[in-house]
Amino acid sequence: MGLMGWVGLVAGLIALAYISAIVAGGLLPSRSVAATMIRNELHRQQLTGISEPCIAELAKQMVNFIEFQVRFGLKKGPVNSLIEDEVKVVCLRVSCIVMGDDDYSAEMIRKGIAKGTPELVWQVLAKQQPEFFSLENLEKHKRSIP
């Protein structure tokens, strides 16, 4: 077999391994899938003012958390199979922060910061869209955020 034959064989094996991993759910683009699902769920909840960079960062943080849980045996399965449930949790937290509900009010977020345990979803929102989600603006714009 000539050089081109070996190159073709290696390329075929690599493609087969990649396709097998995709079928197993391991190499699908988790973060882009998560971002799309978050965007769709936020729009379903009529929260259309959340920026694309904010959605991308929420997806990144969410997938990192799922990967951590899988790595340490807290959850089982490919990361992509766990995204849907986590999207619902993240979007619920966004909604609660927007509405200023219970544990997600500016006062409760401030208490979390004082204890050194600020809400992760709020941190992402405040970093990406401080004009709405900084503590000062949460208090000012209570219930009028996107």
Secondary structure, DSSP 8 states (H G I E B T S, - for coil): --HHHHHHHHHHHHHHHHHHHHHHTSSS-HHHHHHHHHHHHHHHTT-TTS-HHHHHHHHHHHHHHHHHHHHTTSS-S-HHHHHHHHHHHHHHHHHHHHHT-GGGSHHHHHHHHHHT---HHHHHHHHH-HHHHSHHHHHHTTT---
